């Protein structure tokens, strides 16, 4: 009888590589996973000033864990619970514990429909890692993902670009940039829009299951200059990462989860200093990819905007703010809000969803 193969994850990597500093071994794929999840820790109470606040990861952990015991952490939504556990783990390691966190920003604007967070991490080899946060559980964060389909520049992307300019001015150092989910999109967007002299200092950009870009964006000179340094990773059942276009050669990775839950980086399999690669996207993701491209490609920018506004007006009308805390009462409220949509908004939703279904049916027929 063949023994089951032991599957390693981020936490196993920390045990294996945690005693080796970045001055001996530079940033790798798994380090980018760690920094992309660390940004989900709410650092604002401990780093309130973007220009002056500085803490080592060890110092942040001591303060954060003094305020949040194990029971508190277990009650957190999955995204923040895992980030807190990661902080606790890496704080004890030589590789991460002494890294300095600076220029932390946390900015949610309902008016701008923007949810933005970033932090800069000083490494022992003299380089820095700029980490952008992905979408949290807020409705405004998810609406910004949909806004990517019709806006040339979202407020979050504009802030990501401004942030990278700010950091590049402060530090005369080589840079690694990365993020998970929407954070991966922000990392690539910022890198493609800064000046050439800053782009030359960028070593790699890590996009961990983040959305791509529209055709107009990926044909720019700025994108072309940094394209070879973009490293995109999608799980086999990717959903978020298949939104819009990726012209960089993405790598498909293995996850211990199934379906959309593979978006969780903590489920990605790790071997040594790398993420375990798979042969390709699974059949359902390939079908979804074709369906989304057919669907989005069949709408102009005005239609995409109308659909997004109609869809999220339901959440706004029902005073719903957080997707992770959806109660039965709030769900009923959202259904009532949908019933009260204007006739024009309801027609937009109905027509667009019909187009999505038709695109999916057409994809299946083409496969037969």
N, C-alpha and C positions, 0 to 999 in steps of 0.2 A: 504493500500500500504506500502510495507516494505521499510524503509529508507536505502539508500546506506551506506555501511560501510566505514568509513573514513580510508584511507590507509596512513600509516606513512612511512617516509623515514629517511635517515641520518640526514637531517636538523631538522626534528621534534625531533629526539633523542637528538640533541645538546640543544634544548630548554628545554627538559625534564630533562636531566642529567648534563647539563653544569655547574651547581653550586656546584657539588660534586667532590672533588678531588680524585685522584687515591690512596691517603693514606687512604681514607675511603671506596672506592669501587674499586677493582682491574679491570684490563683490561677484557673486554668481547668481544663477537663477533662483535658488532657494532663499538667498538673502533678500532678493527683490520681493519674494512672497511675504517674508517676515515684515519688511518695512511697509509694504502695501497694506498689511493688516494692523500694524501698530498705530497707524493714523486713525483707526476707528476708536481708539481710546480717547475719551473726552478730556483733553489736556487743559482746557481753558481756565478752570479754577486754579491751576498750578502754574500756568504760563499765560497770564492775561495781557501782557504787552508784547506785541509782535517784534518790536525792535530791541527790547531790553531783556526779556525773559529767556533764561538759559538754564537747562537742567540736564544732567546725565540721565541716561535711561534708568540707572540704579536709583538716583535721587527721585525721579518721577514715580517709580514703583513704590518706594518707601512712603511717599506722601499719599499716593493713590490708594494703596492697600491699607493705610491707616484709616482711611475714610470708607473703604469698601471691604468688608470681611468676606469670607468664602460663601456664606449664605446670601449676602447681598449680590455677589457676582452670579451665583446660580439662578437668581431671579431675573437677571437681565435678559433682554432679547438675545438670540443666538449670536448675532453679529458682534455685539458689544461684550458678551460673555467670553467668547473665544479670544477677543482682543485683550481682555483683562488677564486671562490665563496666560496668554503669550507674553504680555508685559512682565508678569510675575516670573516666568521661566527665563527670559533672556536677561533680566536684570542681574541674575546670579552668574552669568557667563562673562568670561574675559572678552570675548569677541564683541559682545553687544553692550554689556553693562556700562562701560566707560564712554560709549558714544554720546556726543553732546547734541541735544535737541534744541533747535533755535528757530526763530521766525515762525512760530506756530500761529495759524489763523483759523478761526472757525466762524463762518459767516452764513447765516440762513436769512434770505430775504423773500418774503411772500410777495412783496410788490414787484421784485425783479424776476420772480419764479426761479430762484437760484439757491442751491445748497452747495457751499464750497468750503473745503478745509484742506490745509496743506501744512507740512512741516519739513524743515531742512535738518539733516542729520550729518554732523561732522564725524568723519571716520579717521582711524588712526594712521592711515596712509596719506593723509592730507587732502583726500578728495571728499566730496559731499554727495549725499543722496537726497534728492528732492522727491518727497512722497506726496501724491495727491489722493484725497479720499474719494471713494466711490459713492454710490447712492446709499444713503441710510434708509430708514423705514418711513421717512416723511413723504407725504403726498407731493409736496413741492419738489422734492428730490427726484421722484419718479416722473413728474411732469416734464422736468428739464430733459430727461432721457428722450421723451417723445418730441420735445422741441428740436432735438438734433435733426429730425427728419426734414425740417423746412427752414431752419434758420442758418444763415452762413456763419454766424457766431452767437452762441448763447452767452448770457451773462457770466455763467461759470467758466466758460472757455476764455472769455475776456479777462476774468480775474486770474486764471491760470497763467496766461501770457504775461500779465502785469507782475505776477508773483515771481516768475522765472527771471524777468528783467531785474527785479529788485534784488533777488538772491545773487544773480550774476554780477551785479554792481558791488555787492558787499564782499563777495568771495572771489579771489583770483585763483580759482582751483578748477580741476577737472570735475565733471559732474556726471552722476548717474541719475536718471529720472525714471519714475515708475508709478504705477497705480493699478488698482483692481476695479473692475466694472467701469463705471463712468470715469473713475480716476485714471484708468489706462488711456481713455480717449483724451482726457485733459492733458496727460503727460505728452502724448504725441502732438496734440494741437499746439501746446506751448512751444515744444521743440521746433516745430515747423515754422513758427511765426516770429521767432527771435532773430536778431541780426546774424549775419554769417560769422562774425568774430566770436559770438557766443556759441553758435552751433559747433564750431571747431573744438570747443572744450567739452562737448557732450560725448561721453564714452559709449553708453548704450541707453536705450529707452525701452522699458519693460511694460508691455500692455497685457495685463492678465484678465482675459475674457471681457475686454472692453469693446464698446461699439466702434465701428469704423467711421468712414466719412463719405460724403457725397462725391460724385464724379468731379465736380468743379474743384473741390478741395484737394483731391489726390493728384490733380494734374498741375499743381503749382510748383514753382521752382524750389520754394522752401521745403516742401515735402520731398521732392526729388533728392535734395541735398542730404537729408537725414534718413532716407528710406532704408539704406543698408544697415543702419544702426538700430532699427526698430525690431524688437523681438516680441512677437505676439503669441500668446498661448491660449488655446481654447480647449475646454474639456470635450469629450466625445459627444455629449448631449447638450452642447452649447445652445443658448437661446439669446442672451444679452449680447454676446460677442458676435453674433451673426447679423446684428442690425447694421444696415448700410454696408459700405464696401471696405474690404481689406485687400490692398494690392501688394503689401508686404507678405512674405511667405510665412504664414502662421504655422505653428506646431500644435498638434493635437496631443493632449495629455490624458493620463489615466486618473480616474477618481474612484474612491470606494463608495460614493453615493450613486444614485441613479436619477435619470431625468433632469429636470431643472435644478435639483439640489446639488448637482455637480458644479454649479457656480461658486459654491463654497470652497475657497482655496484650502481650507483645513482638511478637506477630503482628498486633495490631490496627492498622488503617490510620489514619493521621493526616493532616489537612490544616490547615495554619496552627495555630491554638490549639485545634482541636477534633478529636474522633474522627469518622471518616467513618461516616455512618449508612447502613444498608441499609433496604430496603423492609419487611422483616419476618423473622421466624424462618423457617427452611427447613421443608419438609414433614416431615422426620424429627423435628425438634425439636417441632413442633406435635403430632405423634403421641405423642412421648415425654411431653410436658406433659400431655396428656389421659390417657395410660396411668398416669403416676405419681399424678395426682390421683384417678383411679378406684381405683387400688390402695391408696394410703394412706388414702383416704376410706372404704374398705371394711374397715379394721382399727381396732379401738379402741386406746387407749394401751397397754394390757397386752400386746396382740398385737405391737405395734410394738417394745416393750421386749424381749419374749421373742425376737423375730426378731433384733434387734440383738445381744443377748447370745449367742445361739446362733451367729450368723455370726462374731462376733469371738472367740469361744472357740476357734475353729479356729486363728487366728493365735497366740493366747496359748499353746495347748497345744503348738504347734510352735516356741515360743520365737522367734517372728518379730517384729522390731521396726520394720523400715523397708521401705516398699513400693517404694522406688526401688532397693533392693539385693537384690531377690528372686533367689536363686540356684536352680539346678536342684535341689540337695539340699534347700533350704528348701521348694521347691514340693512335692517328694515328702513332706516332713514334714507339710505342711499337708493333703495328701490323706489321709495316715495318721491325722492328728488328726480329720479329718472322719469317717473310718470308726469312730473310737472315741467319737463323740458318744453321749450317752445316747439311749435310744429316744425320750424325750419331746422332747429338743432336735432330734433328726433329724426328727421329725414336724412340729415347728414350721417348720424350714427348708423341708421338702418342701411343706407346705401353703401357706406364704407365697409361695414361688416359683411354685407352681401358680396362685395368685391373680394374681401379676404377669403371667404368661403369658395368663391369661384376660382380664385388663384390656386387654392389648395386642391380643389377637384381637378383643375387643369394639370397641375403637377403630377398627381397620381395617374391620370390618364396617359400622360406622356411616358410614364415609367412602364406602362403595361405593353 
